[in-house]
Amino acid sequence: MKNMIAFAVALGITAMIAMFTTLAQAEYGDVVINNYSDESEMRPVVFPHWFHRIRFQCKVCHADLGFKFEAGGNDINMMKIIDGEYCGACHNGEVAWSVENCNLCHSAKPGTPTQVHESTIQKLVSPAEEMAKKEEQ
């Protein structure tokens, strides 16, 4: 009996590890927002659409929060977000992380244009450590 319990526990742990280490694919495409980032010397924003879509119905963002169904069609800037508009409706430190965590959103490679990308986020993101090394050079 102990062997069966140990096997079941090991199988459960293996399943959990597999579940959390599987690379996520962008089902609907990631959106890069670079309306003001480059000119502000910030990295463009990577919006993981797939991540939000599996948690919320489309209407939450596209009806309730007013996001247009067009990459670049929304005049999003940090002042609006800080005032609770667009991303700021949830990214307020209570529902999701707040705007003080810049690198969580501003993570794309500089110069990446505003558009929907049909790739995984791994091809778009430039880790903060990598950016710091390039800035030192």
N, CA, C and O atoms as CSV, one atom per row, in Angstrom:
chain,resi,resn,atom,element,x,y,z
A,1,MET,N,N,0.809,-1.195,0.000
A,1,MET,CA,C,0.000,0.000,0.000
A,1,MET,C,C,0.856,1.265,0.000
A,1,MET,O,O,0.552,2.230,-0.701
A,2,LYS,N,N,1.959,1.251,0.815
A,2,LYS,CA,C,2.850,2.402,0.868
A,2,LYS,C,C,3.474,2.669,-0.492
A,2,LYS,O,O,3.645,3.822,-0.887
A,3,ASN,N,N,3.820,1.586,-1.218
A,3,ASN,CA,C,4.413,1.754,-2.548
A,3,ASN,C,C,3.437,2.413,-3.510
A,3,ASN,O,O,3.838,3.237,-4.332
A,4,MET,N,N,2.148,2.057,-3.415
A,4,MET,CA,C,1.140,2.644,-4.296
A,4,MET,C,C,0.952,4.131,-3.997
A,4,MET,O,O,0.789,4.938,-4.912
A,5,ILE,N,N,0.977,4.484,-2.723
A,5,ILE,CA,C,0.840,5.892,-2.334
A,5,ILE,C,C,2.051,6.687,-2.807
A,5,ILE,O,O,1.913,7.783,-3.351
A,6,ALA,N,N,3.242,6.123,-2.594
A,6,ALA,CA,C,4.468,6.792,-3.037
A,6,ALA,C,C,4.459,6.974,-4.553
A,6,ALA,O,O,4.870,8.021,-5.054
A,7,PHE,N,N,3.995,5.962,-5.286
A,7,PHE,CA,C,3.920,6.053,-6.744
A,7,PHE,C,C,2.934,7.154,-7.163
A,7,PHE,O,O,3.223,7.942,-8.063
A,8,ALA,N,N,1.779,7.199,-6.506
A,8,ALA,CA,C,0.762,8.210,-6.829
A,8,ALA,C,C,1.291,9.616,-6.559
A,8,ALA,O,O,1.058,10.529,-7.352
A,9,VAL,N,N,2.000,9.795,-5.451
A,9,VAL,CA,C,2.582,11.097,-5.122
A,9,VAL,C,C,3.622,11.480,-6.159
A,9,VAL,O,O,3.631,12.615,-6.634
A,10,ALA,N,N,4.505,10.543,-6.520
A,10,ALA,CA,C,5.541,10.805,-7.519
A,10,ALA,C,C,4.927,11.155,-8.868
A,10,ALA,O,O,5.399,12.058,-9.560
A,11,LEU,N,N,3.870,10.433,-9.237
A,11,LEU,CA,C,3.184,10.702,-10.506
A,11,LEU,C,C,2.552,12.091,-10.489
A,11,LEU,O,O,2.613,12.815,-11.482
A,12,GLY,N,N,1.950,12.461,-9.368
A,12,GLY,CA,C,1.339,13.785,-9.230
A,12,GLY,C,C,2.373,14.892,-9.325
A,12,GLY,O,O,2.145,15.903,-9.989
A,13,ILE,N,N,3.512,14.706,-8.663
A,13,ILE,CA,C,4.587,15.698,-8.708
A,13,ILE,C,C,5.125,15.821,-10.125
A,13,ILE,O,O,5.372,16.932,-10.595
A,14,THR,N,N,5.311,14.706,-10.810
A,14,THR,CA,C,5.790,14.730,-12.194
A,14,THR,C,C,4.811,15.473,-13.096
A,14,THR,O,O,5.225,16.251,-13.956
A,15,ALA,N,N,3.525,15.239,-12.903
A,15,ALA,CA,C,2.508,15.924,-13.715
A,15,ALA,C,C,2.536,17.423,-13.457
A,15,ALA,O,O,2.406,18.213,-14.392
A,16,MET,N,N,2.707,17.828,-12.191
A,16,MET,CA,C,2.763,19.252,-11.868
A,16,MET,C,C,3.992,19.906,-12.477
A,16,MET,O,O,3.903,21.019,-12.995
A,17,ILE,N,N,5.129,19.241,-12.425
A,17,ILE,CA,C,6.352,19.786,-13.016
A,17,ILE,C,C,6.162,19.963,-14.517
A,17,ILE,O,O,6.529,21.003,-15.065
A,18,ALA,N,N,5.603,18.977,-15.179
A,18,ALA,CA,C,5.362,19.071,-16.624
A,18,ALA,C,C,4.423,20.218,-16.948
A,18,ALA,O,O,4.622,20.925,-17.936
A,19,MET,N,N,3.405,20.408,-16.127
A,19,MET,CA,C,2.427,21.457,-16.368
A,19,MET,C,C,3.061,22.843,-16.253
A,19,MET,O,O,2.743,23.733,-17.042
A,20,PHE,N,N,3.945,23.035,-15.286
A,20,PHE,CA,C,4.521,24.350,-15.057
A,20,PHE,C,C,5.776,24.627,-15.882
A,20,PHE,O,O,6.239,25.767,-15.911
A,21,THR,N,N,6.334,23.635,-16.542
A,21,THR,CA,C,7.528,23.871,-17.343
A,21,THR,C,C,7.250,23.870,-18.834
A,21,THR,O,O,8.170,24.073,-19.627
A,22,THR,N,N,6.009,23.647,-19.238
A,22,THR,CA,C,5.654,23.668,-20.651
A,22,THR,C,C,5.665,25.107,-21.145
A,22,THR,O,O,5.095,25.989,-20.503
A,23,LEU,N,N,6.310,25.348,-22.281
A,23,LEU,CA,C,6.346,26.697,-22.843
A,23,LEU,C,C,4.974,27.081,-23.360
A,23,LEU,O,O,4.322,26.303,-24.057
A,24,ALA,N,N,4.547,28.264,-23.024
A,24,ALA,CA,C,3.248,28.755,-23.488
A,24,ALA,C,C,3.392,29.283,-24.906
A,24,ALA,O,O,4.379,29.938,-25.241
A,25,GLN,N,N,2.418,28.996,-25.715
A,25,GLN,CA,C,2.394,29.486,-27.090
A,25,GLN,C,C,1.358,30.600,-27.185
A,25,GLN,O,O,0.345,30.572,-26.486
A,26,ALA,N,N,1.607,31.562,-28.036
A,26,ALA,CA,C,0.693,32.689,-28.199
A,26,ALA,C,C,-0.457,32.269,-29.093
A,26,ALA,O,O,-0.320,32.213,-30.315
A,27,GLU,N,N,-1.584,31.977,-28.479
A,27,GLU,CA,C,-2.724,31.488,-29.246
A,27,GLU,C,C,-3.295,32.557,-30.165
A,27,GLU,O,O,-3.643,32.267,-31.310
A,28,TYR,N,N,-3.395,33.777,-29.683
A,28,TYR,CA,C,-3.979,34.858,-30.470
A,28,TYR,C,C,-2.950,35.910,-30.861
A,28,TYR,O,O,-3.309,36.920,-31.465
A,29,GLY,N,N,-1.711,35.703,-30.539
A,29,GLY,CA,C,-0.656,36.651,-30.875
A,29,GLY,C,C,-0.399,37.630,-29.749
A,29,GLY,O,O,-1.330,38.113,-29.105
A,30,ASP,N,N,0.854,37.914,-29.522
A,30,ASP,CA,C,1.245,38.920,-28.547
A,30,ASP,C,C,1.196,40.284,-29.206
A,30,ASP,O,O,1.449,40.406,-30.405
A,31,VAL,N,N,0.877,41.300,-28.441
A,31,VAL,CA,C,0.801,42.651,-28.969
A,31,VAL,C,C,1.970,43.446,-28.399
A,31,VAL,O,O,2.171,43.487,-27.185
A,32,VAL,N,N,2.734,44.075,-29.280
A,32,VAL,CA,C,3.783,44.986,-28.842
A,32,VAL,C,C,3.230,46.396,-28.974
A,32,VAL,O,O,2.679,46.766,-30.010
A,33,ILE,N,N,3.383,47.171,-27.918
A,33,ILE,CA,C,2.903,48.558,-27.909
A,33,ILE,C,C,4.122,49.467,-27.831
A,33,ILE,O,O,4.843,49.486,-26.833
A,34,ASN,N,N,4.333,50.214,-28.898
A,34,ASN,CA,C,5.491,51.095,-28.970
A,34,ASN,C,C,5.073,52.454,-29.534
A,34,ASN,O,O,5.735,53.000,-30.416
A,35,ASN,N,N,3.970,52.987,-29.016
A,35,ASN,CA,C,3.526,54.300,-29.480
A,35,ASN,C,C,4.425,55.411,-28.953
A,35,ASN,O,O,4.697,56.380,-29.662
A,36,TYR,N,N,4.887,55.276,-27.716
A,36,TYR,CA,C,5.698,56.318,-27.084
A,36,TYR,C,C,6.983,55.799,-26.458
A,36,TYR,O,O,7.824,56.595,-26.040
A,37,SER,N,N,7.155,54.488,-26.385
A,37,SER,CA,C,8.272,53.903,-25.637
A,37,SER,C,C,9.636,54.303,-26.167
A,37,SER,O,O,10.471,54.798,-25.410
A,38,ASP,N,N,9.877,54.097,-27.455
A,38,ASP,CA,C,11.208,54.402,-28.003
A,38,ASP,C,C,11.587,55.866,-27.780
A,38,ASP,O,O,12.717,56.170,-27.399
A,39,GLU,N,N,10.640,56.767,-28.019
A,39,GLU,CA,C,10.958,58.192,-27.862
A,39,GLU,C,C,11.163,58.568,-26.394
A,39,GLU,O,O,11.783,59.590,-26.099
A,40,SER,N,N,10.648,57.753,-25.476
A,40,SER,CA,C,10.843,57.982,-24.043
A,40,SER,C,C,12.029,57.201,-23.497
A,40,SER,O,O,12.269,57.179,-22.290
A,41,GLU,N,N,12.768,56.561,-24.397
A,41,GLU,CA,C,13.925,55.744,-24.046
A,41,GLU,C,C,13.562,54.611,-23.086
A,41,GLU,O,O,14.318,54.270,-22.176
A,42,MET,N,N,12.386,54.044,-23.320
A,42,MET,CA,C,11.924,52.860,-22.604
A,42,MET,C,C,11.791,51.749,-23.627
A,42,MET,O,O,11.587,52.008,-24.813
A,43,ARG,N,N,11.906,50.512,-23.170
A,43,ARG,CA,C,11.652,49.403,-24.073
A,43,ARG,C,C,10.156,49.351,-24.367
A,43,ARG,O,O,9.350,49.714,-23.510
A,44,PRO,N,N,9.769,48.905,-25.563
A,44,PRO,CA,C,8.339,48.768,-25.868
A,44,PRO,C,C,7.674,47.762,-24.930
A,44,PRO,O,O,8.339,46.920,-24.326
A,45,VAL,N,N,6.369,47.866,-24.826
A,45,VAL,CA,C,5.584,46.977,-23.973
A,45,VAL,C,C,5.228,45.718,-24.753
A,45,VAL,O,O,4.851,45.791,-25.923
A,46,VAL,N,N,5.349,44.562,-24.102
A,46,VAL,CA,C,4.839,43.312,-24.668
A,46,VAL,C,C,3.582,42.980,-23.881
A,46,VAL,O,O,3.636,42.745,-22.674
A,47,PHE,N,N,2.444,42.962,-24.579
A,47,PHE,CA,C,1.183,42.592,-23.964
A,47,PHE,C,C,0.885,41.152,-24.341
A,47,PHE,O,O,0.582,40.873,-25.501
A,48,PRO,N,N,0.966,40.214,-23.372
A,48,PRO,CA,C,0.698,38.802,-23.666
A,48,PRO,C,C,-0.813,38.552,-23.757
A,48,PRO,O,O,-1.458,38.186,-22.775
A,49,HIS,N,N,-1.349,38.756,-24.939
A,49,HIS,CA,C,-2.789,38.637,-25.152
A,49,HIS,C,C,-3.296,37.270,-24.715
A,49,HIS,O,O,-4.332,37.174,-24.057
A,50,TRP,N,N,-2.571,36.205,-25.079
A,50,TRP,CA,C,-3.003,34.850,-24.738
A,50,TRP,C,C,-3.176,34.681,-23.242
A,50,TRP,O,O,-4.121,34.026,-22.804
A,51,PHE,N,N,-2.284,35.257,-22.446
A,51,PHE,CA,C,-2.310,35.124,-20.993
A,51,PHE,C,C,-3.581,35.754,-20.421
A,51,PHE,O,O,-4.224,35.182,-19.541
A,52,HIS,N,N,-3.932,36.932,-20.925
A,52,HIS,CA,C,-5.137,37.610,-20.460
A,52,HIS,C,C,-6.394,36.920,-20.984
A,52,HIS,O,O,-7.407,36.846,-20.288
A,53,ARG,N,N,-6.320,36.419,-22.208
A,53,ARG,CA,C,-7.496,35.810,-22.840
A,53,ARG,C,C,-7.922,34.515,-22.141
A,53,ARG,O,O,-9.114,34.209,-22.109
A,54,ILE,N,N,-7.006,33.770,-21.597
A,54,ILE,CA,C,-7.398,32.537,-20.917
A,54,ILE,C,C,-8.007,32.821,-19.542
A,54,ILE,O,O,-8.622,31.941,-18.940
A,55,ARG,N,N,-7.836,34.040,-19.048
A,55,ARG,CA,C,-8.369,34.396,-17.738
A,55,ARG,C,C,-9.640,35.241,-17.808
A,55,ARG,O,O,-10.450,35.222,-16.881
A,56,PHE,N,N,-9.815,35.972,-18.891
A,56,PHE,CA,C,-10.941,36.896,-19.003
A,56,PHE,C,C,-11.652,36.723,-20.339
A,56,PHE,O,O,-11.042,36.318,-21.328
A,57,GLN,N,N,-12.944,37.031,-20.361
A,57,GLN,CA,C,-13.679,37.065,-21.621
A,57,GLN,C,C,-13.285,38.339,-22.367
A,57,GLN,O,O,-12.874,39.322,-21.751
A,58,CYS,N,N,-13.411,38.318,-23.675
A,58,CYS,CA,C,-13.015,39.448,-24.517
A,58,CYS,C,C,-13.642,40.763,-24.051
A,58,CYS,O,O,-12.993,41.809,-24.068
A,59,LYS,N,N,-14.915,40.701,-23.632
A,59,LYS,CA,C,-15.647,41.916,-23.279
A,59,LYS,C,C,-15.030,42.667,-22.104
A,59,LYS,O,O,-15.202,43.882,-21.995
A,60,VAL,N,N,-14.319,41.972,-21.227
A,60,VAL,CA,C,-13.737,42.648,-20.073
A,60,VAL,C,C,-12.821,43.778,-20.528
A,60,VAL,O,O,-12.916,44.892,-20.014
A,61,CYS,N,N,-11.949,43.510,-21.471
A,61,CYS,CA,C,-11.020,44.545,-21.950
A,61,CYS,C,C,-11.597,45.350,-23.113
A,61,CYS,O,O,-11.471,46.574,-23.157
A,62,HIS,N,N,-12.232,44.647,-24.055
A,62,HIS,CA,C,-12.658,45.327,-25.284
A,62,HIS,C,C,-13.986,46.061,-25.165
A,62,HIS,O,O,-14.273,46.914,-26.004
A,63,ALA,N,N,-14.796,45.773,-24.176
A,63,ALA,CA,C,-16.039,46.523,-23.970
A,63,ALA,C,C,-15.940,47.328,-22.672
A,63,ALA,O,O,-16.089,48.550,-22.678
A,64,ASP,N,N,-15.691,46.643,-21.580
A,64,ASP,CA,C,-15.681,47.307,-20.278
A,64,ASP,C,C,-14.549,48.337,-20.146
A,64,ASP,O,O,-14.759,49.414,-19.589
A,65,LEU,N,N,-13.361,48.015,-20.652
A,65,LEU,CA,C,-12.221,48.930,-20.515
A,65,LEU,C,C,-11.961,49.771,-21.764
A,65,LEU,O,O,-11.141,50.688,-21.721
A,66,GLY,N,N,-12.632,49.481,-22.862
A,66,GLY,CA,C,-12.556,50.323,-24.045
A,66,GLY,C,C,-11.405,50.089,-25.006
A,66,GLY,O,O,-11.144,50.942,-25.855
A,67,PHE,N,N,-10.707,48.965,-24.906
A,67,PHE,CA,C,-9.630,48.681,-25.859
A,67,PHE,C,C,-10.232,48.397,-27.236
A,67,PHE,O,O,-11.150,47.586,-27.362
A,68,LYS,N,N,-9.711,49.065,-28.261
A,68,LYS,CA,C,-10.145,48.801,-29.631
A,68,LYS,C,C,-9.527,47.498,-30.111
A,68,LYS,O,O,-8.474,47.089,-29.623
A,69,PHE,N,N,-10.179,46.847,-31.065
A,69,PHE,CA,C,-9.677,45.597,-31.652
A,69,PHE,C,C,-8.653,45.899,-32.747
A,69,PHE,O,O,-8.784,45.401,-33.865
A,70,GLU,N,N,-7.651,46.696,-32.444
A,70,GLU,CA,C,-6.662,47.077,-33.446
A,70,GLU,C,C,-5.348,47.426,-32.756
A,70,GLU,O,O,-5.308,48.308,-31.899
A,71,ALA,N,N,-4.281,46.738,-33.126
A,71,ALA,CA,C,-2.972,47.054,-32.555
A,71,ALA,C,C,-2.606,48.473,-32.964
A,71,ALA,O,O,-2.612,48.801,-34.150
A,72,GLY,N,N,-2.292,49.302,-32.000
A,72,GLY,CA,C,-1.956,50.700,-32.265
A,72,GLY,C,C,-3.177,51.604,-32.300
A,72,GLY,O,O,-3.037,52.817,-32.462
A,73,GLY,N,N,-4.365,51.047,-32.155
A,73,GLY,CA,C,-5.591,51.837,-32.231
A,73,GLY,C,C,-5.975,52.509,-30.929
A,73,GLY,O,O,-6.972,53.229,-30.873
A,74,ASN,N,N,-5.208,52.288,-29.895
A,74,ASN,CA,C,-5.503,52.866,-28.586
A,74,ASN,C,C,-4.393,53.826,-28.197
A,74,ASN,O,O,-3.213,53.482,-28.273
A,75,ASP,N,N,-4.760,55.007,-27.789
A,75,ASP,CA,C,-3.764,55.998,-27.396
A,75,ASP,C,C,-3.408,55.797,-25.920
A,75,ASP,O,O,-3.805,56.575,-25.053
A,76,ILE,N,N,-2.652,54.734,-25.668
A,76,ILE,CA,C,-2.283,54.371,-24.303
A,76,ILE,C,C,-0.991,55.083,-23.933
A,76,ILE,O,O,-0.017,55.063,-24.687
A,77,ASN,N,N,-0.994,55.711,-22.769
A,77,ASN,CA,C,0.251,56.285,-22.252
A,77,ASN,C,C,0.259,56.077,-20.743
A,77,ASN,O,O,-0.761,55.708,-20.160
A,78,MET,N,N,1.388,56.309,-20.117
A,78,MET,CA,C,1.540,56.008,-18.695
A,78,MET,C,C,0.630,56.856,-17.814
A,78,MET,O,O,0.172,56.372,-16.778
A,79,MET,N,N,0.353,58.092,-18.182
A,79,MET,CA,C,-0.523,58.928,-17.364
A,79,MET,C,C,-1.931,58.342,-17.306
A,79,MET,O,O,-2.570,58.355,-16.254
A,80,LYS,N,N,-2.413,57.828,-18.437
A,80,LYS,CA,C,-3.736,57.209,-18.457
A,80,LYS,C,C,-3.752,55.935,-17.619
A,80,LYS,O,O,-4.719,55.661,-16.908
A,81,ILE,N,N,-2.681,55.166,-17.707
A,81,ILE,CA,C,-2.594,53.934,-16.924
A,81,ILE,C,C,-2.564,54.259,-15.432
A,81,ILE,O,O,-3.259,53.617,-14.645
A,82,ILE,N,N,-1.762,55.252,-15.038
A,82,ILE,CA,C,-1.688,55.671,-13.634
A,82,ILE,C,C,-3.050,56.162,-13.147
A,82,ILE,O,O,-3.409,55.960,-11.987
A,83,ASP,N,N,-3.808,56.810,-14.037
A,83,ASP,CA,C,-5.150,57.301,-13.689
A,83,ASP,C,C,-6.211,56.204,-13.701
A,83,ASP,O,O,-7.390,56.486,-13.488
A,84,GLY,N,N,-5.804,54.947,-13.951
A,84,GLY,CA,C,-6.737,53.833,-13.889
A,84,GLY,C,C,-7.410,53.485,-15.199
A,84,GLY,O,O,-8.338,52.676,-15.223
A,85,GLU,N,N,-6.956,54.084,-16.293
A,85,GLU,CA,C,-7.510,53.744,-17.600
A,85,GLU,C,C,-6.720,52.584,-18.209
A,85,GLU,O,O,-5.615,52.275,-17.765
A,86,TYR,N,N,-7.293,51.949,-19.224
A,86,TYR,CA,C,-6.658,50.855,-19.948
A,86,TYR,C,C,-6.068,49.831,-18.968
A,86,TYR,O,O,-6.787,49.300,-18.123
A,87,CYS,N,N,-4.787,49.560,-19.077
A,87,CYS,CA,C,-4.117,48.556,-18.236
A,87,CYS,C,C,-4.221,48.899,-16.752
A,87,CYS,O,O,-4.242,48.011,-15.899
A,88,GLY,N,N,-4.286,50.194,-16.456
A,88,GLY,CA,C,-4.330,50.662,-15.076
A,88,GLY,C,C,-5.581,50.270,-14.319
A,88,GLY,O,O,-5.613,50.362,-13.092
A,89,ALA,N,N,-6.617,49.832,-15.028
A,89,ALA,CA,C,-7.828,49.383,-14.349
A,89,ALA,C,C,-7.539,48.157,-13.486
A,89,ALA,O,O,-8.138,47.989,-12.424
A,90,CYS,N,N,-6.635,47.313,-13.932
A,90,CYS,CA,C,-6.261,46.112,-13.165
A,90,CYS,C,C,-4.860,46.214,-12.573
A,90,CYS,O,O,-4.618,45.743,-11.462
A,91,HIS,N,N,-3.946,46.821,-13.305
A,91,HIS,CA,C,-2.556,46.923,-12.836
A,91,HIS,C,C,-2.436,48.126,-11.904
A,91,HIS,O,O,-1.857,49.161,-12.236
A,92,ASN,N,N,-3.018,47.930,-10.714
A,92,ASN,CA,C,-3.098,48.994,-9.726
A,92,ASN,C,C,-2.486,48.590,-8.383
A,92,ASN,O,O,-2.609,49.314,-7.395
A,93,GLY,N,N,-1.834,47.446,-8.355
A,93,GLY,CA,C,-1.232,46.964,-7.116
A,93,GLY,C,C,-2.185,46.142,-6.269
A,93,GLY,O,O,-1.779,45.569,-5.258
A,94,GLU,N,N,-3.445,46.077,-6.669
A,94,GLU,CA,C,-4.420,45.276,-5.923
A,94,GLU,C,C,-4.876,44.074,-6.740
A,94,GLU,O,O,-4.834,42.943,-6.256
A,95,VAL,N,N,-5.307,44.308,-7.967
A,95,VAL,CA,C,-5.740,43.215,-8.836
A,95,VAL,C,C,-4.519,42.541,-9.461
A,95,VAL,O,O,-4.427,41.314,-9.494
A,96,ALA,N,N,-3.602,43.335,-9.946
A,96,ALA,CA,C,-2.353,42.851,-10.555
A,96,ALA,C,C,-1.244,43.830,-10.154
A,96,ALA,O,O,-1.509,44.860,-9.534
A,97,TRP,N,N,-0.010,43.499,-10.511
A,97,TRP,CA,C,1.107,44.344,-10.096
A,97,TRP,C,C,0.896,45.781,-10.559
A,97,TRP,O,O,0.161,46.039,-11.512
A,98,SER,N,N,1.541,46.695,-9.880
A,98,SER,CA,C,1.361,48.114,-10.185
A,98,SER,C,C,2.419,48.612,-11.167
A,98,SER,O,O,3.329,47.879,-11.557
A,99,VAL,N,N,2.274,49.866,-11.549
A,99,VAL,CA,C,3.127,50.441,-12.588
A,99,VAL,C,C,4.570,50.653,-12.156
A,99,VAL,O,O,5.417,50.968,-12.992
A,100,GLU,N,N,4.870,50.490,-10.875
A,100,GLU,CA,C,6.260,50.661,-10.426
A,100,GLU,C,C,7.172,49.552,-10.931
A,100,GLU,O,O,8.394,49.695,-10.904
A,101,ASN,N,N,6.595,48.456,-11.389
A,101,ASN,CA,C,7.365,47.329,-11.903
A,101,ASN,C,C,7.530,47.463,-13.417
A,101,ASN,O,O,7.002,46.650,-14.175
A,102,CYS,N,N,8.246,48.466,-13.848
A,102,CYS,CA,C,8.352,48.837,-15.269
A,102,CYS,C,C,8.764,47.679,-16.175
A,102,CYS,O,O,8.158,47.457,-17.223
A,103,ASN,N,N,9.800,46.940,-15.763
A,103,ASN,CA,C,10.360,45.906,-16.630
A,103,ASN,C,C,9.434,44.721,-16.875
A,103,ASN,O,O,9.668,43.939,-17.797
A,104,LEU,N,N,8.390,44.575,-16.072
A,104,LEU,CA,C,7.452,43.483,-16.314
A,104,LEU,C,C,6.673,43.702,-17.608
A,104,LEU,O,O,6.320,42.741,-18.290
A,105,CYS,N,N,6.410,44.938,-17.940
A,105,CYS,CA,C,5.681,45.251,-19.179
A,105,CYS,C,C,6.624,45.764,-20.268
A,105,CYS,O,O,6.565,45.320,-21.415
A,106,HIS,N,N,7.482,46.694,-19.896
A,106,HIS,CA,C,8.434,47.264,-20.859
A,106,HIS,C,C,9.595,46.288,-21.023
A,106,HIS,O,O,10.658,46.454,-20.425
A,107,SER,N,N,9.366,45.268,-21.849
A,107,SER,CA,C,10.331,44.181,-21.945
A,107,SER,C,C,10.706,43.811,-23.379
A,107,SER,O,O,11.497,42.890,-23.579
A,108,ALA,N,N,10.165,44.496,-24.374
A,108,ALA,CA,C,10.473,44.156,-25.769
A,108,ALA,C,C,11.808,44.743,-26.193
A,108,ALA,O,O,12.344,45.649,-25.557
A,109,LYS,N,N,12.315,44.213,-27.261
A,109,LYS,CA,C,13.549,44.742,-27.824
A,109,LYS,C,C,13.282,46.137,-28.367
A,109,LYS,O,O,12.264,46.355,-29.024
A,110,PRO,N,N,14.182,47.093,-28.105
A,110,PRO,CA,C,13.985,48.449,-28.620
A,110,PRO,C,C,13.761,48.428,-30.134
A,110,PRO,O,O,14.375,47.649,-30.863
A,111,GLY,N,N,12.875,49.298,-30.575
A,111,GLY,CA,C,12.603,49.395,-32.009
A,111,GLY,C,C,11.563,48.412,-32.518
A,111,GLY,O,O,11.201,48.466,-33.694
A,112,THR,N,N,11.071,47.516,-31.672
A,112,THR,CA,C,10.030,46.584,-32.113
A,112,THR,C,C,8.765,47.397,-32.360
A,112,THR,O,O,8.307,48.108,-31.466
A,113,PRO,N,N,8.194,47.306,-33.558
A,113,PRO,CA,C,7.039,48.144,-33.880
A,113,PRO,C,C,5.762,47.693,-33.176
A,113,PRO,O,O,5.630,46.546,-32.750
A,114,THR,N,N,4.822,48.642,-33.069
A,114,THR,CA,C,3.502,48.329,-32.542
A,114,THR,C,C,2.788,47.447,-33.543
A,114,THR,O,O,2.562,47.845,-34.685
A,115,GLN,N,N,2.439,46.261,-33.116
A,115,GLN,CA,C,1.705,45.328,-33.976
A,115,GLN,C,C,1.417,44.051,-33.216
A,115,GLN,O,O,1.970,43.811,-32.143
A,116,VAL,N,N,0.545,43.235,-33.785
A,116,VAL,CA,C,0.301,41.902,-33.252
A,116,VAL,C,C,1.369,41.000,-33.835
A,116,VAL,O,O,1.565,40.969,-35.050
A,117,HIS,N,N,2.051,40.275,-32.990
A,117,HIS,CA,C,3.112,39.383,-33.433
A,117,HIS,C,C,2.618,37.950,-33.339
A,117,HIS,O,O,2.075,37.538,-32.314
A,118,GLU,N,N,2.803,37.213,-34.382
A,118,GLU,CA,C,2.378,35.810,-34.405
A,118,GLU,C,C,3.528,34.917,-33.951
A,118,GLU,O,O,3.860,33.931,-34.608
A,119,SER,N,N,4.116,35.268,-32.845
A,119,SER,CA,C,5.226,34.490,-32.309
A,119,SER,C,C,5.060,34.374,-30.804
A,119,SER,O,O,4.180,34.999,-30.213
A,120,THR,N,N,5.905,33.577,-30.202
A,120,THR,CA,C,5.868,33.489,-28.751
A,120,THR,C,C,6.587,34.694,-28.177
A,120,THR,O,O,7.398,35.335,-28.845
A,121,ILE,N,N,6.280,34.980,-26.956
A,121,ILE,CA,C,6.875,36.123,-26.275
A,121,ILE,C,C,8.399,35.982,-26.188
A,121,ILE,O,O,9.109,36.982,-26.082
A,122,GLN,N,N,8.896,34.759,-26.231
A,122,GLN,CA,C,10.335,34.528,-26.110
A,122,GLN,C,C,11.120,35.217,-27.226
A,122,GLN,O,O,12.276,35.587,-27.024
A,123,LYS,N,N,10.515,35.393,-28.391
A,123,LYS,CA,C,11.205,36.025,-29.515
A,123,LYS,C,C,11.154,37.546,-29.435
A,123,LYS,O,O,11.894,38.229,-30.142
A,124,LEU,N,N,10.292,38.075,-28.584
A,124,LEU,CA,C,10.104,39.518,-28.509
A,124,LEU,C,C,10.813,40.156,-27.332
A,124,LEU,O,O,11.240,41.308,-27.407
A,125,VAL,N,N,10.937,39.415,-26.253
A,125,VAL,CA,C,11.421,39.972,-24.999
A,125,VAL,C,C,12.931,40.073,-24.977
A,125,VAL,O,O,13.638,39.184,-25.453
A,126,SER,N,N,13.405,41.153,-24.426
A,126,SER,CA,C,14.819,41.340,-24.201
A,126,SER,C,C,15.002,41.473,-22.694
A,126,SER,O,O,14.684,42.518,-22.127
A,127,PRO,N,N,15.512,40.428,-22.031
A,127,PRO,CA,C,15.630,40.462,-20.570
A,127,PRO,C,C,16.398,41.677,-20.067
A,127,PRO,O,O,17.307,42.168,-20.737
A,128,ALA,N,N,16.030,42.157,-18.889
A,128,ALA,CA,C,16.648,43.347,-18.305
A,128,ALA,C,C,18.159,43.188,-18.193
A,128,ALA,O,O,18.898,44.144,-18.425
A,129,GLU,N,N,18.628,41.989,-17.837
A,129,GLU,CA,C,20.070,41.774,-17.697
A,129,GLU,C,C,20.780,41.957,-19.033
A,129,GLU,O,O,21.866,42.533,-19.099
A,130,GLU,N,N,20.153,41.461,-20.095
A,130,GLU,CA,C,20.724,41.589,-21.435
A,130,GLU,C,C,20.774,43.061,-21.850
A,130,GLU,O,O,21.755,43.510,-22.442
A,131,MET,N,N,19.724,43.801,-21.540
A,131,MET,CA,C,19.672,45.213,-21.874
A,131,MET,C,C,20.743,45.979,-21.116
A,131,MET,O,O,21.392,46.857,-21.685
A,132,ALA,N,N,20.939,45.663,-19.845
A,132,ALA,CA,C,21.942,46.347,-19.035
A,132,ALA,C,C,23.341,46.125,-19.610
A,132,ALA,O,O,24.152,47.050,-19.633
A,133,LYS,N,N,23.629,44.911,-20.074
A,133,LYS,CA,C,24.933,44.616,-20.649
A,133,LYS,C,C,25.159,45.448,-21.917
A,133,LYS,O,O,26.253,45.971,-22.133
A,134,LYS,N,N,24.121,45.567,-22.750
A,134,LYS,CA,C,24.249,46.333,-23.997
A,134,LYS,C,C,24.438,47.812,-23.703
A,134,LYS,O,O,25.181,48.495,-24.408
A,135,GLU,N,N,23.770,48.312,-22.664
A,135,GLU,CA,C,23.889,49.725,-22.305
A,135,GLU,C,C,25.278,50.041,-21.778
A,135,GLU,O,O,25.754,51.163,-21.949
A,136,GLU,N,N,25.948,49.072,-21.136
A,136,GLU,CA,C,27.292,49.276,-20.607
A,136,GLU,C,C,28.329,49.402,-21.713
A,136,GLU,O,O,29.375,50.024,-21.526
A,137,GLN,N,N,28.034,48.805,-22.870
A,137,GLN,CA,C,29.019,48.775,-23.959
A,137,GLN,C,C,29.105,50.079,-24.685
A,137,GLN,O,O,29.887,50.211,-25.626
